[in-house]
Amino acid sequence: MNAYIFPGQGAQFSGMGLDLYENSPLAQELFEKANDILGFSITDIMFEGSAEDLKETKVTQPAIFLHSVILAKTLGDSFKPDMVAGHSLGEFSALVAAGALTFEDGLKLVSQRAQAMQKACEIQPSTMAAVLGLDDDVVEKICATTDGVVVAANYNCPGQLVISGEVEAINKACEAMKEEGARRALVLPVGGAFHSPMMEPAREELAAAIENTTFSKPTCPIYQNVTASAITDENEIKANLISQLTAPVRWTQSVQQMIADGATHFTEVGPGKVLQGLVKKIHREAETASATLETNA
């Protein structure tokens, strides 16, 4: 069975999407539509901007979403997922690719999400850190016993977790992780504590936008970050999408469940190959590939 997976923030690169724009009239049309919806030329930043320009949250999230979704649309009839999943922001790309959201509504929500997260980051200094080489339960225990707000935010693959919370609490937790034998506990260069209780103001803002958006039944199950299980009900999809900003990304569990449900081949749709690497660490026998424009018959 074919699983299609969609990357999240961090996969962006200068020049992303330019090959699609130059080689596909459909892609060109969708990129131009995106510029109109956003009210600024995101294509200029994607195609010619520096890495620094692309790092701004209000640019990064729509840029990755556009690269993934437009690539999926250019695949035409060869895009036949039995199941989909997206990492954090990638969940929105997956929902559009699977027909649960329109291109326009997906882009509007992603733009609102990025701005709401940016605002939440400015309310209180917060950050995230990558922890390598510890079991999940050890990381969870240290988070639970550290003063301040610090939680497990991204279960990326066995032995690779990201924690999220207040700056001081993250620093303390990192020290404790190293003492416990972590190979690395490294603060990440991010704007704030994503997938933690500190995103509550963003969650409330995004909830209103999601509630006012029409969702359709997806063409195949989506394995959502919050539950790591197959979802096809529109109301469940909405509720999980609202919870996503303050809840952990259960990527390890999602991939394990997709494999348990019959997935044998994972195709990453969008910039980079990060998710393919994680899938291989979760299940060595899984076949992985990148979607490319050339696969369009």
C-alpha positions as CSV (number, residue, x, y, z in Angstrom):
1,M,0.0,0.0,0.0
2,N,1.2,3.5,-0.8
3,A,1.5,6.1,1.9
4,Y,2.2,9.8,0.9
5,I,3.9,11.9,3.5
6,F,4.3,15.7,3.7
7,P,7.1,17.6,5.5
8,G,6.9,20.4,8.0
9,Q,8.8,23.5,8.9
10,G,12.6,23.2,8.4
11,A,12.5,21.6,5.0
12,Q,12.6,25.0,3.1
13,F,15.4,25.9,0.8
14,S,16.2,28.9,-1.6
15,G,14.8,28.2,-5.1
16,M,12.1,25.8,-3.8
17,G,9.3,25.3,-6.3
18,L,11.0,27.1,-9.2
19,D,11.3,23.8,-11.3
20,L,7.5,23.3,-10.8
21,Y,6.7,26.8,-11.9
22,E,8.9,26.6,-15.0
23,N,7.7,23.2,-16.1
24,S,4.0,23.0,-15.3
25,P,1.3,25.4,-16.4
26,L,-0.9,24.1,-13.6
27,A,1.8,24.8,-11.0
28,Q,2.3,28.3,-12.5
29,E,-1.5,29.0,-12.2
30,L,-1.6,27.8,-8.6
31,F,1.5,29.8,-7.5
32,E,0.0,33.0,-9.1
33,K,-3.3,32.2,-7.2
34,A,-1.3,31.9,-4.0
35,N,0.3,35.3,-4.5
36,D,-3.2,36.8,-4.8
37,I,-4.5,35.0,-1.7
38,L,-1.5,36.0,0.5
39,G,-1.4,39.5,-0.8
40,F,2.4,39.4,-1.4
41,S,4.7,37.6,-3.9
42,I,5.7,34.5,-2.0
43,T,7.0,33.1,-5.3
44,D,9.7,35.9,-5.4
45,I,10.8,34.8,-1.9
46,M,10.7,31.1,-2.6
47,F,12.5,31.3,-6.0
48,E,15.0,34.1,-5.3
49,G,15.0,34.8,-1.5
50,S,17.8,34.0,0.8
51,A,17.7,31.3,3.5
52,E,17.2,34.2,6.0
53,D,14.1,35.5,4.1
54,L,12.6,32.0,4.0
55,K,13.1,31.5,7.8
56,E,10.4,34.0,8.7
57,T,7.4,31.9,10.0
58,K,4.8,33.8,7.9
59,V,6.8,32.8,4.8
60,T,8.2,29.4,5.8
61,Q,4.8,27.7,6.5
62,P,3.0,28.8,3.3
63,A,6.1,28.1,1.2
64,I,6.5,24.5,2.3
65,F,2.7,24.0,2.0
66,L,2.7,25.4,-1.5
67,H,5.7,23.3,-2.6
68,S,4.1,20.1,-1.3
69,V,0.5,20.7,-2.5
70,I,1.4,22.0,-5.9
71,L,3.8,19.1,-6.5
72,A,1.0,16.6,-5.5
73,K,-1.4,18.3,-7.9
74,T,1.2,18.1,-10.8
75,L,1.4,14.3,-10.3
76,G,-2.1,14.0,-11.8
77,D,-3.3,10.4,-12.1
78,S,-0.1,9.0,-10.7
79,F,-1.0,10.4,-7.2
80,K,-2.9,7.5,-5.8
81,P,-2.5,7.4,-2.0
82,D,-3.9,4.6,0.1
83,M,-3.2,6.8,3.1
84,V,-1.5,10.2,3.9
85,A,0.2,11.9,6.8
86,G,2.0,15.2,7.4
87,H,4.5,16.3,10.0
88,S,3.0,19.3,11.9
89,L,2.4,21.9,9.2
90,G,2.6,19.0,6.7
91,E,-0.8,17.8,8.0
92,F,-2.4,20.7,6.2
93,S,-0.7,19.8,2.9
94,A,-1.8,16.1,3.4
95,L,-5.4,17.3,3.9
96,V,-5.5,19.3,0.7
97,A,-3.8,16.6,-1.3
98,A,-6.4,14.1,0.0
99,G,-9.3,16.4,-0.9
100,A,-10.4,17.2,2.6
101,L,-9.6,20.9,2.1
102,T,-9.6,23.1,-1.0
103,F,-6.2,24.6,-2.1
104,E,-7.5,28.1,-1.3
105,D,-8.9,27.2,2.2
106,G,-5.7,25.2,3.0
107,L,-3.5,28.1,2.1
108,K,-5.6,30.6,4.1
109,L,-5.5,28.4,7.2
110,V,-1.7,27.8,6.9
111,S,-1.2,31.6,6.6
112,Q,-3.4,32.3,9.6
113,R,-1.6,29.5,11.6
114,A,1.8,30.9,10.8
115,Q,0.8,34.4,11.9
116,A,-1.0,33.1,15.1
117,M,2.1,31.1,16.0
118,Q,4.3,34.1,15.4
119,K,2.2,36.2,17.8
120,A,2.2,33.5,20.4
121,C,6.0,33.3,20.2
122,E,6.2,37.1,20.9
123,I,4.1,36.9,24.1
124,Q,6.7,35.0,26.1
125,P,10.3,33.8,25.3
126,S,10.2,30.1,24.6
127,T,12.1,27.5,22.5
128,M,12.6,23.8,21.6
129,A,15.5,21.4,21.9
130,A,16.4,18.1,20.2
131,V,17.2,15.1,22.4
132,L,19.0,12.2,20.9
133,G,19.7,8.8,22.4
134,L,17.2,8.5,25.1
135,D,14.0,6.4,25.4
136,D,10.7,8.2,25.1
137,D,9.7,7.4,28.7
138,V,13.0,8.8,30.1
139,V,12.5,12.1,28.2
140,E,8.8,12.3,29.4
141,K,9.8,11.7,33.0
142,I,12.5,14.4,32.9
143,C,10.0,16.9,31.4
144,A,7.4,16.0,34.1
145,T,9.9,16.6,36.9
146,T,11.5,19.8,35.6
147,D,10.2,23.1,37.0
148,G,8.4,25.3,34.5
149,V,6.7,24.5,31.2
150,V,8.6,21.7,29.2
151,V,6.9,18.9,27.3
152,A,7.7,16.3,24.7
153,A,6.7,17.9,21.4
154,N,7.8,15.8,18.5
155,Y,8.2,12.0,18.6
156,N,10.3,11.9,15.4
157,C,11.7,8.4,15.5
158,P,13.0,6.1,18.3
159,G,15.8,7.9,20.1
160,Q,15.0,11.3,18.6
161,L,12.5,13.5,20.4
162,V,12.1,17.3,20.4
163,I,11.1,19.0,23.7
164,S,9.3,22.4,23.9
165,G,8.6,25.0,26.5
166,E,10.0,28.0,28.5
167,V,13.6,28.9,27.8
168,E,14.8,28.3,31.4
169,A,12.9,25.0,31.7
170,I,14.3,23.8,28.4
171,N,17.9,24.6,29.5
172,K,17.3,22.7,32.8
173,A,15.8,19.8,31.1
174,C,18.7,19.6,28.6
175,E,21.2,19.4,31.5
176,A,19.1,16.6,33.1
177,M,18.9,14.7,29.7
178,K,22.7,14.8,29.3
179,E,23.2,13.6,32.9
180,E,20.8,10.7,32.1
181,G,23.0,9.7,29.1
182,A,21.5,11.6,26.1
183,R,23.9,11.6,23.2
184,R,22.8,15.2,22.5
185,A,20.4,17.7,24.0
186,L,20.6,20.7,21.8
187,V,18.5,23.9,21.8
188,L,17.1,24.6,18.3
189,P,17.1,27.9,16.4
190,V,13.3,28.2,16.4
191,G,11.0,31.1,17.2
192,G,9.1,29.5,20.0
193,A,7.7,26.5,21.8
194,F,5.6,24.8,19.1
195,H,3.4,21.9,20.1
196,S,3.3,22.9,23.8
197,P,0.8,24.6,26.1
198,M,2.5,27.9,25.3
199,M,0.8,27.8,21.9
200,E,-2.6,28.2,23.5
201,P,-3.2,31.7,22.2
202,A,-2.5,30.5,18.7
203,R,-4.7,27.5,19.1
204,E,-7.6,29.7,20.1
205,E,-7.1,31.9,17.2
206,L,-6.7,29.1,14.7
207,A,-9.7,27.2,16.2
208,A,-12.1,30.0,15.1
209,A,-10.7,29.9,11.5
210,I,-10.9,26.1,11.3
211,E,-14.5,26.1,12.6
212,N,-15.5,28.5,9.9
213,T,-13.8,26.4,7.1
214,T,-15.6,23.7,5.1
215,F,-14.0,20.3,5.3
216,S,-14.9,17.3,3.0
217,K,-14.4,13.6,3.5
218,P,-10.8,12.8,2.4
219,T,-10.2,10.4,-0.5
220,C,-8.2,8.1,1.8
221,P,-7.5,8.0,5.6
222,I,-5.2,10.6,7.1
223,Y,-3.0,9.6,10.1
224,Q,-3.2,12.8,12.2
225,N,-0.4,13.9,14.5
226,V,-2.6,14.1,17.6
227,T,-4.0,10.6,17.5
228,A,-1.5,8.7,15.2
229,S,-4.5,6.8,13.9
230,A,-6.5,6.7,10.6
231,I,-9.1,9.4,10.4
232,T,-11.7,10.0,7.7
233,D,-14.5,11.8,9.6
234,E,-14.5,15.6,8.9
235,N,-15.4,16.6,12.4
236,E,-12.7,14.5,13.9
237,I,-10.2,15.9,11.4
238,K,-11.2,19.5,12.5
239,A,-10.9,18.7,16.2
240,N,-7.5,17.1,15.8
241,L,-6.3,20.0,13.7
242,I,-7.3,22.4,16.4
243,S,-5.6,20.3,19.1
244,Q,-2.4,20.0,17.0
245,L,-0.8,23.3,18.0
246,T,-0.6,22.5,21.7
247,A,-0.3,18.7,21.4
248,P,2.8,16.6,20.5
249,V,3.5,15.4,16.9
250,R,3.3,11.6,17.2
251,W,5.2,10.9,14.1
252,T,6.9,7.6,15.3
253,Q,3.5,6.3,16.3
254,S,1.8,7.5,13.1
255,V,4.3,5.7,10.8
256,Q,4.2,2.5,13.0
257,Q,0.4,2.5,12.7
258,M,0.5,3.1,8.9
259,I,2.8,0.1,8.6
260,A,0.5,-2.0,10.9
261,D,-2.3,-1.0,8.5
262,G,-0.4,-2.2,5.4
263,A,1.8,0.6,4.2
264,T,4.9,-0.7,2.4
265,H,5.9,2.3,0.3
266,F,6.3,5.9,1.6
267,T,6.6,8.8,-0.9
268,E,7.6,12.2,0.5
269,V,5.9,15.1,-1.3
270,G,7.6,18.4,-0.9
271,P,11.0,19.9,-0.1
272,G,13.8,17.7,1.4
273,K,14.1,14.1,2.5
274,V,13.8,14.5,6.2
275,L,10.7,12.3,6.6
276,Q,12.1,9.5,4.5
277,G,15.1,9.3,6.9
278,L,12.7,9.2,9.9
279,V,10.6,6.4,8.3
280,K,13.7,4.3,7.7
281,K,14.7,4.8,11.4
282,I,11.2,3.7,12.5
283,H,11.0,0.7,10.1
284,R,14.2,-0.3,8.2
285,E,12.3,-2.4,5.6
286,A,10.0,0.4,4.4
287,E,10.5,1.6,0.9
288,T,10.9,5.4,0.5
289,A,11.0,7.8,-2.4
290,S,10.6,11.5,-3.3
291,A,7.8,12.6,-5.5
292,T,9.1,14.3,-8.6
293,L,7.5,16.3,-11.4
294,E,8.8,13.7,-13.9
295,T,6.4,11.0,-12.6
296,N,3.6,13.0,-14.2
297,A,2.6,10.9,-17.3
